[in-house]
Amino acid sequence: MVEKLHEYQGPIGILHTWRDSLRDKWEGWKEKRPRTLLELLQSLGLAESPENQKEDECPPEVDMEQYSHIFRKKTRSELVRISAAVMGIEFSYAAETAFVSPTLLNIGVDHQHMSLVWAVSPCIGFFVTPILGSLSDRCKLPLGRRRPFLIMLACGVFLGLILVPNGKLLGHWVEGDLGPGNNFWAIFFTVLGTVLLDFDADACQSPARAYLLDICVPEDHAKGLSTFTIMAGLGGCIGYLLGGIDWDSLKFGELMGGHVRAVFTLVTFLFIGCVTYTISSFKEMPLKLLQSNQTRILITAADEDIDVENKLTEYAPKSYGTLKDEVNENEIENNEPRLIPEHATFGHYLKTIIVMPKSIKLLCLTNLFCWMAHVCYSLYFTDYVGEAVFGGDPTALVGTEKKILYEQGVRFGSVGMAMYSLSCACYSSVIERLIKRFGAKRVYVGGLLFYSTGMFLMAITRHKFSVIFFSWAAGVMYSTMFTMPYLLIAHYHSTNTFADNVCGQEPDDQIRGLGTDVAVVSSMVFVAQFILSMCMGTIVSISGTTSAVVYTASFLAFCASIVASQIVYLDL
C-alpha cells in the first residue's frame, strides 16, 4: 500500500511525506523533552517521576529467584569477584602515582604548577562525588543503583589512561610539529588525562564499595571489606611492580614507544578486565523492587520457600538508607521494622551531605587527615626517592648522570610502593581477626600511629633500605583507612544507630542513604588533594628538600590518630 502511494506521489511527494514525518517527530520530541534538571534526571531514571510513583502503588509480582544471591552469605571467591573492580582501579592508581609527576616534570611543568594540576581534580570531586552518591541512592535503572555509576566512572579512567602517556604525542600532532617548540597542547592533553584519571579513579571506588555492601548480607560486610582491601593491595602491588620493570630494555617497551607507554598499555587492559569481571558478577535488585514491600514475593532456595518480604524488611534498609527514629513498640512486637518511605527524594539525600550526625563528621575528619597523610606519600614518593634518596634531578638533560640517577630513583620508588601495596594486602587478610580480638578503636588508632612512626623514621634515615622497609607502614595505614570507615558506616546503617541526633532535622526526615554516606566520607580524598596541592609546592620550596613531604605525612597521620580516638564505635 505504501509502495503504491509512493509510486503515485513520485519523488517530490515522497520527500514531502518524509519531511512531514520528521516534522511530526520533531514536534513530539519538543513536547516530551526534559526542560529542567529534575525532568532530565527523571528521564534517566535517577529521580522519582509521578508516573513511577503510580506504578509503585500496585507493584506486580516478580520472580525473585534471580536475586536470591542477595539474601545469602558469599564465599571468598565470590567476594573476590565482587571486589575485582577495585583491583583494576588500583592498577590505574599505581600508574598515576608513579609516573604522572615525572611525566608532568618532563614536559616542562615545574613543582609549583604541578601542585596546581593536582588541585583541579579535588575541586571537581569534592562537589560531584557526594552528589553522585545521592543520585546512586535514588537510581531506578534496571541495571541497578551502583553499576551504572561504576561503568560511567570507569570510562573516565579509561580515557585518562589513554591521554596521560600519549599527551605529548597528541600535542605535537595537533601543533603539526614534532620538533621543539610550544608545549601548550602537550601539556593540555596530559593535564586533561591527569584530571580524568585522578578524579575518576578516586570517585569510582564509592560505587564499587557501595555495590559490595548492597549485595552482601550484613554478616559479610567485614569479610567483604577486608577482601575489597586485599584486592586493592594486590592491584597496587602488581601495578607498582610493572612500573619497576625496565621496559626500555625489553622488546615490548620498544614496541610500545617507551617505559611509560608500556606500563600504561598493560594497566589499561588489566583495568578493563577487572571492571568487566565485577559488573558481570551479581545482579543488583532495582530500587523499585526494594520499595515494593507491599507485595509478598516468594523465591525457592534449598527446597524451601523464603519470604522475601521479611528479607527485604531485614536487609533493604541497610543498603537503601536509614531512618534514625524511635521504633514503635507495636512494630517491634509485630517484627515489622520500618522501611525507608517512598517519599524520600533526591533533595533529602542532598541535605544529608551537609547536615550529618557527629559520628559521620568524625569519620570525615579522620579520613581527611588519613588521605592527606597518604597523598603526601603516594603522589610525591617516587619524586622524593629520585631526588632526596638517589640525588637525581628531574630537570637535568637526558643522558646526564643526574637524570639517570633520578630515573633509577623513580623505578626504585615504584618497588617501594609495591611493597606498601603488598603489606596492605597482607594486613587486610588479618584485620578482621584483629578487630574481633582487640576492638575496632585500637586497630584504627594503632594503624595510624604505626604509619606516623614509619614515615618519621624514613625521613630521618633517607636511605634505600628505609624506602623499602618503612613503606610497609604505608600499607598498614592504607588498609586501615580503606576498611575501618566503611565498616563503621555499614554498622551504623545496619543497626539504624548513629549515636547522635542531626541538628535542625526532625526525626522523621533523618533519611540517610548508604551510597551517600560512603561517597561523603570517600570525598575527603579530594579535600586532602586540594589542600596539599595548594601548599605542598610551597613547603618543598621553603624547606629546600622533598623530604618535607614525608615529615608532613608523619604529622598528619598523628593528627588522624587523635581524631580517630573520638569516633563512635558502638559495639565494634
Secondary structure, DSSP 8 states (H G I E B T S, - for coil): -HHHHHHHHHHHHHHHHHHHHHHHHHHHHHHHS--SHHHHHHHTTSS--HHHHHHHHS-----GGGGGGGGS---HHHHHHHTHHHHHHHHHHHHHHHHHHHHHHHTT--HHHHHHHHHHHHHHHHHHHHHHHHHHHH---TT-SSHHHHHHHHHHHHHHHHHHHHHHHHHHHHHT--SSS--HHHHHHHHHHHHHHHHHHHHTHHHHHHHHHHSS-GGGHHHHHHHHHHHHHHHHHHHHHHHHS-GGGSHHHHHHTSHHHHHHHHHHHHHHHHHHHHHTT-----HHHHH-TTS--EEEETTEEEEHHHHHHHHHHHHH-EE-S---HHHHHTT------TT--HHHHHHHHHS--HHHHHHHHHHHHHHHHHHHHHHHHHHHIIIIIT---TTS-TTSHHHHHHHHHHHHHHHHHHHHHHHHHHHHHHHHHHHHHH-HHHHHHHHHHHHHHHHHHHHHH--HHHHHHTHHHHHHHHHHHHHHHHHHHHHHHHHT--SS--TT--GGG-EE-HHHHHHHHHTHHHHHHHHHHHHHHHHHHHHTSTHHHHHHHHHHHHHHHHHHTTS--TT-
